[in-house]
Amino acid sequence: FTEIDIGHLRLCTDQVVRRLDDLRRRDRWFGARFAARSRELLGKVVGIEHTWVKIATVAVLACVLVLVFAKAPYRVEGSFVVRSKNVSHLPAPFQGYIKSVGVRVGDFVSPDTMLVSLDTRDLLLEESAAESERNRYLREAEKARAENALANMRIAEAQAAQAITRLTLIRYRLSQAGIAAPFPGIIIRGDSADELDERIGAPVERGEVLLKVARLEDMFVEAEVDERDVDDLEDGLAGEIAFASQPHLKFPVQLERIEPIAQARDGRNVFLVLCTFSNEPETWFRPGMSGVCKIDIEERTLLWIFTHRTIDFLRMLLWW
């Protein structure tokens, strides 16, 4: 071929190559066309073009699959306070003034340990006055009996009995002026936020709780669970607690009972959940300690764990 012939042949092939390519793509049976198209698409997917887009797509797909199919333990969380089943309230037996205080909050006490003493000077004066009245009325009754004045005698005897009753009440109050521990335990705060030794000489009202004594043998956990989570709880579930003072330590507990009535706390409704310690309580556990309690429910998908709050909110908002 001459150079001119080669140029003519190249021009002719350039003219027919597009048509031949179309015929190669379309004038084949369905299976061959589908295979060729699939090969082209797979080449675009696994090829070297658009690398970052492909990596991002694979990462998003992997995250979606993990969220939909992967499961993790679901826990209901709430704050807790350690309580004691046996707490003795020690109120003021009568209206008076604090004379002395023998303990402080947090002290261990044994039975009959004197905790608080009230000032008895006023009671001693009342006792002397009541004794004088009793003796005077008894003498008047004797005098009326000697004079054979039966009516005056009966009146004097009634007044003497009244004075004796008053004297008995005063002596009973004197015997109650010292408040002792009813059983071995630990001292916890009473109604007042101040330490009792800071109130020596201060007045107290009858019935005002000065101190509380709690046993350390019968402690339990009182957790507050939001009403949105209480339907997932049931008796016997296991959980863990972590104290605010020792957040790196976890202690197993077991759900024992759910209080049936909700209580208002900081603008929301909570249910009190009572849990017992699975193991023997540590020696440093004290009533009133607080922290976080987490109760194990079951394994659920990560997608449900991350979205159920939002879905519940939208259901309440949109009513669907």
C-alpha contacts under 8 A as a table, 3 or more apart, distances in Angstrom:
res1	aa1	res2	aa2	distance
1	F	4	I	7.90
1	F	5	D	5.70
1	F	6	I	6.29
2	T	5	D	5.12
2	T	6	I	6.30
3	E	6	I	5.14
3	E	7	G	6.34
4	I	7	G	5.12
4	I	8	H	6.35
5	D	8	H	5.06
5	D	9	L	6.19
6	I	9	L	5.11
6	I	10	R	6.15
7	G	10	R	5.14
7	G	11	L	6.23
8	H	11	L	5.14
8	H	12	C	6.25
9	L	12	C	5.10
9	L	13	T	6.21
10	R	13	T	5.23
10	R	14	D	6.14
11	L	14	D	5.12
11	L	15	Q	6.33
12	C	15	Q	5.14
12	C	16	V	6.43
13	T	16	V	5.21
13	T	17	V	5.83
14	D	17	V	5.53
14	D	18	R	7.72
15	Q	18	R	7.00
16	V	19	R	5.36
16	V	20	L	6.12
17	V	20	L	5.04
17	V	21	D	6.04
18	R	21	D	5.13
18	R	22	D	6.32
19	R	22	D	5.14
19	R	23	L	6.23
20	L	23	L	5.03
20	L	24	R	6.12
21	D	24	R	4.97
21	D	25	R	6.29
22	D	25	R	5.16
22	D	26	R	6.11
23	L	26	R	5.28
23	L	27	D	5.21
24	R	27	D	5.91
24	R	28	R	7.00
25	R	28	R	6.83
25	R	33	R	6.56
26	R	33	R	7.05
28	R	32	A	6.29
28	R	33	R	6.35
29	W	32	A	5.70
29	W	33	R	6.48
30	F	33	R	5.21
30	F	34	F	6.10
31	G	34	F	5.16
31	G	35	A	6.13
32	A	35	A	5.15
32	A	36	A	6.18
33	R	36	A	5.19
33	R	37	R	6.19
34	F	37	R	5.16
34	F	38	S	6.07
35	A	38	S	5.14
35	A	39	R	6.13
36	A	39	R	5.08
36	A	40	E	6.39
37	R	40	E	5.16
37	R	41	L	6.36
38	S	41	L	5.15
38	S	42	L	6.07
39	R	42	L	5.20
39	R	43	G	6.04
40	E	43	G	5.05
40	E	44	K	6.48
41	L	44	K	5.14
41	L	45	V	6.33
42	L	45	V	4.93
42	L	46	V	6.03
42	L	47	G	7.84
43	G	46	V	5.46
43	G	47	G	5.31
44	K	47	G	5.19
44	K	49	E	7.23
45	V	54	K	7.60
48	I	51	T	6.13
50	H	53	V	5.51
50	H	54	K	6.35
51	T	54	K	5.23
51	T	55	I	6.21
52	W	55	I	5.02
52	W	56	A	6.04
53	V	56	A	5.17
53	V	57	T	6.11
54	K	57	T	5.05
54	K	58	V	6.19
55	I	58	V	5.18
55	I	59	A	6.14
56	A	59	A	5.06
56	A	60	V	6.11
57	T	60	V	5.20
57	T	61	L	6.11
58	V	61	L	5.08
58	V	62	A	6.06
59	A	62	A	5.05
59	A	63	C	6.19
60	V	63	C	5.09
60	V	64	V	6.20
61	L	64	V	5.12
61	L	65	L	6.21
62	A	65	L	5.13
62	A	66	V	6.19
63	C	66	V	5.06
63	C	67	L	6.10
64	V	67	L	5.10
64	V	68	V	6.08
65	L	68	V	5.17
65	L	69	F	5.88
65	L	70	A	7.58
66	V	69	F	5.43
66	V	70	A	4.95
66	V	302	L	7.60
67	L	70	A	5.83
67	L	301	T	6.54
67	L	302	L	4.90
67	L	303	L	4.74
68	V	301	T	6.22
68	V	302	L	6.76
68	V	303	L	5.67
69	F	301	T	6.29
69	F	302	L	7.83
70	A	301	T	5.66
70	A	302	L	6.32
71	K	299	E	5.78
71	K	300	R	5.05
71	K	301	T	4.19
71	K	302	L	5.77
72	A	299	E	5.10
72	A	300	R	5.71
72	A	301	T	6.31
72	A	302	L	6.43
73	P	296	D	7.08
73	P	297	I	7.33
73	P	298	E	5.71
73	P	299	E	4.25
73	P	300	R	6.42
74	Y	296	D	6.25
74	Y	297	I	5.69
74	Y	298	E	5.63
74	Y	299	E	5.63
74	Y	300	R	6.21
74	Y	305	I	7.12
75	R	294	K	5.79
75	R	295	I	5.25
75	R	296	D	4.61
75	R	297	I	5.59
75	R	298	E	7.64
76	V	225	V	7.66
76	V	229	D	6.59
76	V	294	K	5.49
76	V	295	I	5.18
76	V	296	D	6.68
76	V	297	I	7.09
77	E	225	V	6.83
77	E	292	V	7.13
77	E	293	C	5.74
77	E	294	K	4.46
77	E	295	I	6.52
78	G	223	A	6.13
78	G	224	E	5.35
78	G	225	V	4.98
78	G	226	D	7.29
78	G	292	V	5.90
78	G	293	C	5.32
78	G	294	K	6.53
79	S	223	A	5.54
79	S	224	E	5.53
79	S	225	V	7.42
79	S	290	S	7.24
79	S	291	G	5.77
79	S	292	V	4.56
79	S	293	C	5.73
80	F	221	V	6.43
80	F	222	E	5.36
80	F	223	A	3.92
80	F	224	E	6.10
80	F	290	S	5.41
80	F	291	G	5.58
80	F	292	V	5.89
80	F	293	C	6.07
81	V	221	V	5.93
81	V	222	E	5.33
81	V	223	A	6.43
81	V	287	P	7.59
81	V	288	G	5.69
81	V	289	M	5.57
81	V	290	S	4.36
81	V	291	G	6.88
82	V	219	M	6.72
82	V	220	F	5.80
82	V	221	V	4.71
82	V	222	E	6.17
82	V	286	R	7.01
82	V	287	P	4.94
82	V	288	G	5.22
82	V	289	M	5.38
82	V	290	S	6.37
83	R	219	M	5.52
83	R	220	F	5.40
83	R	221	V	6.08
83	R	222	E	6.66
83	R	287	P	4.94
83	R	288	G	6.24
84	S	87	V	6.25
84	S	214	A	6.13
84	S	215	R	6.38
84	S	216	L	6.86
84	S	218	D	5.66
84	S	219	M	4.22
84	S	220	F	6.16
84	S	287	P	6.08
85	K	215	R	7.62
85	K	218	D	5.50
85	K	219	M	6.04
85	K	220	F	7.26
86	N	214	A	5.88
86	N	215	R	5.71
86	N	218	D	6.86
87	V	212	K	6.54
87	V	213	V	5.61
87	V	214	A	4.34
87	V	215	R	6.57
88	S	182	P	7.62
88	S	212	K	5.53
88	S	213	V	5.15
88	S	214	A	6.38
89	H	190	G	7.75
89	H	209	V	6.26
89	H	210	L	7.87
89	H	211	L	6.37
89	H	212	K	4.68
89	H	213	V	6.74
90	L	179	I	7.38
90	L	209	V	5.52
90	L	210	L	5.94
90	L	211	L	5.34
90	L	212	K	5.81
90	L	213	V	7.75
91	P	206	R	7.30
91	P	207	G	4.96
91	P	208	E	5.05
91	P	209	V	3.92
91	P	210	L	5.45
91	P	211	L	7.18
92	A	95	Q	7.12
92	A	204	V	6.96
92	A	205	E	6.73
92	A	206	R	5.19
92	A	207	G	5.19
92	A	208	E	5.46
92	A	209	V	6.35
92	A	210	L	6.53
93	P	173	R	7.15
93	P	176	Q	6.50
93	P	177	A	7.15
93	P	206	R	5.65
93	P	207	G	6.35
94	F	173	R	7.11
94	F	205	E	6.74
94	F	206	R	4.37
94	F	207	G	7.22
95	Q	203	P	7.48
95	Q	204	V	5.79
95	Q	205	E	4.63
95	Q	206	R	4.67
96	G	118	L	6.72
96	G	119	D	6.68
96	G	203	P	5.62
96	G	204	V	5.61
96	G	205	E	6.83
96	G	206	R	7.88
97	Y	118	L	5.67
97	Y	119	D	5.47
97	Y	200	I	7.62
97	Y	201	G	5.46
97	Y	202	A	5.47
97	Y	203	P	4.36
97	Y	204	V	5.83
98	I	101	V	7.76
98	I	116	V	7.47
98	I	117	S	6.32
98	I	118	L	4.55
98	I	119	D	5.93
98	I	199	R	7.04
98	I	200	I	5.10
98	I	201	G	5.02
98	I	202	A	5.90
98	I	203	P	6.61
98	I	204	V	7.20
99	K	116	V	7.66
99	K	117	S	5.43
99	K	118	L	4.77
99	K	119	D	4.86
99	K	200	I	5.83
99	K	201	G	5.92
100	S	116	V	5.90
100	S	117	S	5.23
100	S	118	L	6.95
100	S	197	D	7.40
100	S	200	I	6.17
101	V	104	R	7.93
101	V	115	L	5.96
101	V	116	V	4.59
101	V	117	S	6.47
101	V	196	L	6.63
101	V	197	D	5.73
101	V	200	I	7.45
102	G	114	M	6.62
102	G	115	L	4.95
102	G	116	V	6.10
103	V	107	D	6.44
103	V	115	L	5.77
103	V	116	V	7.82
103	V	187	I	7.89
104	R	107	D	5.78
104	R	187	I	7.03
104	R	195	E	7.26
104	R	196	L	7.51
104	R	197	D	7.62
105	V	186	I	7.86
105	V	187	I	5.03
105	V	188	I	5.19
105	V	189	R	5.98
105	V	195	E	7.49
106	G	186	I	5.86
106	G	187	I	5.06
106	G	188	I	6.08
107	D	186	I	5.62
107	D	187	I	5.51
108	F	184	P	7.44
108	F	185	G	5.76
108	F	186	I	4.51
108	F	187	I	6.52
109	V	113	T	6.34
109	V	181	A	6.95
109	V	183	F	7.94
109	V	184	P	5.53
109	V	185	G	5.65
109	V	186	I	6.11
109	V	187	I	7.38
110	S	113	T	5.76
110	S	181	A	6.81
110	S	183	F	6.26
110	S	184	P	4.29
110	S	185	G	6.80
111	P	180	A	7.50
111	P	181	A	5.23
111	P	182	P	5.46
111	P	183	F	4.47
111	P	184	P	5.25
112	D	180	A	4.98
112	D	181	A	4.99
112	D	182	P	6.17
112	D	183	F	7.36
113	T	180	A	5.20
113	T	181	A	5.32
114	M	117	S	7.68
114	M	178	G	6.61
114	M	179	I	5.99
114	M	180	A	4.36
114	M	181	A	6.64
115	L	178	G	7.44
115	L	179	I	5.65
115	L	180	A	5.34
115	L	181	A	6.71
116	V	178	G	5.89
116	V	179	I	5.18
116	V	180	A	7.21
117	S	177	A	5.74
117	S	178	G	4.39
117	S	179	I	6.20
118	L	177	A	5.18
118	L	178	G	6.43
119	D	122	D	7.64
119	D	177	A	7.40
120	T	123	L	5.07
120	T	124	L	6.10
120	T	174	L	6.68
120	T	177	A	6.98
121	R	124	L	5.12
121	R	125	L	6.38
122	D	125	L	5.18
122	D	126	E	6.25
123	L	126	E	4.93
123	L	127	E	5.99
123	L	170	I	6.44
123	L	173	R	7.83
123	L	174	L	6.85
124	L	127	E	4.90
124	L	128	S	6.28
124	L	174	L	7.95
125	L	128	S	5.16
125	L	129	A	6.27
126	E	129	A	5.02
126	E	130	A	6.03
126	E	170	I	7.21
127	E	130	A	5.09
127	E	131	E	6.13
127	E	167	L	5.95
127	E	170	I	6.12
127	E	171	R	7.11
128	S	131	E	5.12
128	S	132	S	6.21
129	A	132	S	5.09
129	A	133	E	6.23
130	A	133	E	5.06
130	A	134	R	6.08
130	A	163	A	5.76
130	A	164	I	7.31
130	A	166	R	6.72
130	A	167	L	5.41
131	E	134	R	5.04
131	E	135	N	6.17
131	E	163	A	7.42
131	E	164	I	7.64
131	E	167	L	6.69
132	S	135	N	5.20
132	S	136	R	6.07
133	E	136	R	5.05
133	E	137	Y	6.10
133	E	160	A	7.18
133	E	163	A	6.14
134	R	137	Y	5.35
134	R	138	L	6.17
134	R	159	Q	7.77
134	R	160	A	4.90
134	R	161	A	7.54
134	R	163	A	5.10
134	R	164	I	6.04
135	N	138	L	5.10
135	N	139	R	6.20
135	N	160	A	7.53
136	R	139	R	5.19
136	R	140	E	6.21
136	R	160	A	7.88
137	Y	140	E	4.93
137	Y	141	A	6.10
137	Y	156	A	5.23
137	Y	157	E	6.66
137	Y	159	Q	6.24
137	Y	160	A	4.92
138	L	141	A	5.02
138	L	142	E	6.24
138	L	156	A	6.77
138	L	157	E	6.54
138	L	160	A	5.91
139	R	142	E	5.01
139	R	143	K	6.07
140	E	143	K	4.99
140	E	144	A	6.07
140	E	153	M	7.19
140	E	156	A	5.97
141	A	144	A	5.10
141	A	145	R	6.12
141	A	152	N	7.14
141	A	153	M	4.51
141	A	154	R	7.23
141	A	155	I	7.81
141	A	156	A	4.94
141	A	157	E	5.76
142	E	145	R	5.06
142	E	146	A	6.19
142	E	153	M	7.26
143	K	146	A	5.10
143	K	147	E	6.26
143	K	153	M	7.82
144	A	147	E	5.02
144	A	148	N	5.98
144	A	149	A	4.94
144	A	150	L	6.76
144	A	152	N	5.86
144	A	153	M	4.91
145	R	148	N	4.86
145	R	149	A	5.97
145	R	150	L	6.52
145	R	153	M	5.89
146	A	149	A	7.67
149	A	152	N	5.54
149	A	153	M	6.16
150	L	153	M	5.02
150	L	154	R	6.24
151	A	154	R	5.21
151	A	155	I	6.31
152	N	155	I	5.08
152	N	156	A	6.10
153	M	156	A	5.12
153	M	157	E	6.07
154	R	157	E	5.09
154	R	158	A	6.18
155	I	158	A	5.18
155	I	159	Q	6.24
156	A	159	Q	5.05
156	A	160	A	6.06
157	E	160	A	4.95
157	E	161	A	6.16
158	A	161	A	5.06
158	A	162	Q	6.22
159	Q	162	Q	5.01
159	Q	163	A	6.24
160	A	163	A	5.03
160	A	164	I	6.13
161	A	164	I	4.96
161	A	165	T	6.19
162	Q	165	T	5.15
162	Q	166	R	6.27
163	A	166	R	5.06
163	A	167	L	6.05
164	I	167	L	4.93
164	I	168	T	6.10
165	T	168	T	5.03
165	T	169	L	6.29
166	R	169	L	5.13
166	R	170	I	6.24
167	L	170	I	5.11
167	L	171	R	6.18
168	T	171	R	5.16
168	T	172	Y	6.12
169	L	172	Y	5.02
169	L	173	R	6.28
170	I	173	R	5.12
170	I	174	L	6.23
171	R	174	L	4.88
171	R	175	S	6.25
172	Y	175	S	5.10
172	Y	176	Q	6.41
173	R	176	Q	4.97
173	R	177	A	6.19
174	L	177	A	5.17
175	S	178	G	7.09
176	Q	179	I	6.65
181	A	184	P	7.21
181	A	213	V	7.16
183	F	213	V	7.94
183	F	215	R	7.84
184	P	215	R	6.72
185	G	213	V	5.91
185	G	214	A	5.27
185	G	215	R	4.49
185	G	216	L	6.17
186	I	213	V	5.55
186	I	214	A	5.44
186	I	215	R	6.55
186	I	216	L	7.26
187	I	211	L	6.93
187	I	212	K	5.87
187	I	213	V	4.80
187	I	214	A	6.59
188	I	211	L	6.43
188	I	212	K	5.16
188	I	213	V	6.06
188	I	214	A	7.05
188	I	287	P	7.91
189	R	192	S	7.32
189	R	193	A	7.35
189	R	195	E	7.84
189	R	210	L	7.65
189	R	211	L	5.54
189	R	212	K	6.07
190	G	193	A	7.52
190	G	209	V	5.44
190	G	210	L	4.90
190	G	211	L	4.25
190	G	212	K	5.65
191	D	208	E	7.19
191	D	209	V	5.53
191	D	210	L	6.44
191	D	211	L	7.60
192	S	195	E	7.70
192	S	210	L	7.30
194	D	198	E	6.83
194	D	199	R	7.58
195	E	198	E	5.45
195	E	199	R	7.04
196	L	199	R	5.06
196	L	200	I	6.81
196	L	210	L	7.55
197	D	200	I	5.64
199	R	202	A	5.12
204	V	208	E	6.75
205	E	208	E	5.55
209	V	212	K	7.55
214	A	287	P	7.49
215	R	218	D	6.39
215	R	219	M	7.64
216	L	219	M	6.07
216	L	286	R	7.30
216	L	287	P	7.79
219	M	276	T	7.80
219	M	287	P	7.21
220	F	274	L	7.13
220	F	275	C	6.06
220	F	276	T	5.05
220	F	277	F	6.61
221	V	274	L	5.77
221	V	275	C	4.97
221	V	276	T	6.10
221	V	277	F	7.56
222	E	272	L	6.39
222	E	273	V	5.76
222	E	274	L	4.79
222	E	275	C	6.43
223	A	272	L	5.68
223	A	273	V	5.02
223	A	274	L	6.34
223	A	275	C	7.59
223	A	293	C	6.74
224	E	270	V	5.79
224	E	271	F	5.67
224	E	272	L	4.90
224	E	273	V	6.20
225	V	229	D	6.77
225	V	230	V	6.50
225	V	270	V	5.30
225	V	271	F	5.33
225	V	272	L	6.52
225	V	273	V	6.91
226	D	229	D	5.69
226	D	230	V	6.57
226	D	268	R	7.66
226	D	269	N	6.32
226	D	270	V	4.50
226	D	271	F	6.43
227	E	230	V	5.18
227	E	231	D	7.70
227	E	262	A	7.61
227	E	269	N	5.98
227	E	270	V	5.26
227	E	271	F	6.28
228	R	231	D	7.21
229	D	232	D	5.73
229	D	233	L	7.32
230	V	233	L	5.37
230	V	271	F	7.17
231	D	234	E	7.95
232	D	297	I	6.93
233	L	237	L	7.38
233	L	297	I	7.15
234	E	237	L	6.34
234	E	255	L	7.54
234	E	257	R	7.99
234	E	258	I	7.78
235	D	255	L	5.52
235	D	256	E	5.43
235	D	257	R	5.88
235	D	258	I	7.51
236	G	254	Q	6.03
236	G	255	L	5.14
236	G	256	E	6.02
237	L	254	Q	5.78
237	L	255	L	5.26
237	L	295	I	6.94
237	L	296	D	6.66
237	L	297	I	7.19
238	A	252	P	7.27
238	A	253	V	5.97
238	A	254	Q	4.51
238	A	255	L	6.22
238	A	295	I	5.97
238	A	296	D	5.83
239	G	252	P	5.79
239	G	253	V	5.26
239	G	254	Q	6.01
239	G	255	L	7.52
239	G	293	C	7.26
239	G	294	K	5.50
239	G	295	I	3.96
239	G	296	D	5.29
240	E	250	K	6.10
240	E	251	F	5.35
240	E	252	P	4.44
240	E	253	V	5.52
240	E	293	C	5.88
240	E	294	K	5.43
240	E	295	I	6.42
241	I	250	K	5.62
241	I	251	F	5.35
241	I	252	P	6.55
241	I	253	V	7.09
241	I	291	G	7.08
241	I	292	V	5.72
241	I	293	C	4.34
241	I	294	K	6.28
242	A	246	Q	6.74
242	A	247	P	5.27
242	A	248	H	7.28
242	A	249	L	6.02
242	A	250	K	5.02
242	A	251	F	6.64
242	A	291	G	5.65
242	A	292	V	5.47
242	A	293	C	6.57
243	F	246	Q	5.09
243	F	247	P	5.44
243	F	249	L	7.53
243	F	250	K	7.96
243	F	289	M	7.18
243	F	290	S	5.82
243	F	291	G	4.23
243	F	292	V	6.57
244	A	247	P	5.51
244	A	289	M	7.99
244	A	290	S	6.20
244	A	291	G	4.64
244	A	292	V	7.44
245	S	291	G	7.95
246	Q	249	L	5.75
247	P	250	K	7.46
251	F	277	F	7.80
252	P	277	F	6.44
252	P	278	S	5.59
252	P	279	N	7.14
253	V	275	C	6.12
253	V	276	T	5.55
253	V	277	F	4.51
253	V	278	S	4.90
253	V	279	N	7.83
254	Q	275	C	5.29
254	Q	276	T	5.43
254	Q	277	F	6.46
254	Q	278	S	6.17
255	L	273	V	7.17
255	L	274	L	6.20
255	L	275	C	4.33
255	L	276	T	6.59
255	L	295	I	7.95
256	E	273	V	7.74
256	E	274	L	5.66
256	E	275	C	5.05
256	E	276	T	6.50
257	R	273	V	6.06
257	R	274	L	5.22
257	R	275	C	6.98
258	I	271	F	7.16
258	I	272	L	6.15
258	I	273	V	4.60
258	I	274	L	6.20
259	E	262	A	7.57
259	E	271	F	6.30
259	E	272	L	5.37
259	E	273	V	6.22
259	E	274	L	7.72
260	P	271	F	7.41
261	I	271	F	6.72
262	A	269	N	5.95
262	A	270	V	5.43
262	A	271	F	4.78
262	A	272	L	7.42
263	Q	269	N	5.48
263	Q	270	V	5.40
263	Q	271	F	6.27
263	Q	272	L	7.88
264	A	267	G	6.40
264	A	268	R	5.60
264	A	269	N	4.61
264	A	270	V	6.31
265	R	268	R	5.35
265	R	269	N	6.04
265	R	270	V	6.66
277	F	280	E	6.77
277	F	281	P	6.68
281	P	285	F	6.65
282	E	285	F	5.58
285	F	289	M	7.40
286	R	289	M	5.93
300	R	304	W	6.80
300	R	305	I	6.89
301	T	304	W	5.36
301	T	305	I	6.40
302	L	305	I	5.00
302	L	306	F	6.11
303	L	306	F	5.35
303	L	307	T	6.04
304	W	307	T	5.26
304	W	308	H	5.35
305	I	308	H	5.96
306	F	309	R	7.43
307	T	310	T	5.32
307	T	311	I	6.11
308	H	311	I	5.02
308	H	312	D	6.02
309	R	312	D	5.22
309	R	313	F	6.22
310	T	313	F	5.06
310	T	314	L	6.19
311	I	314	L	5.11
311	I	315	R	6.10
312	D	315	R	5.05
312	D	316	M	6.29
313	F	316	M	5.24
313	F	317	L	6.04
314	L	317	L	4.85
314	L	318	L	5.68
314	L	319	W	7.54
314	L	320	W	8.00
315	R	318	L	5.34
315	R	319	W	5.02
315	R	320	W	5.04
316	M	319	W	5.04
316	M	320	W	7.27
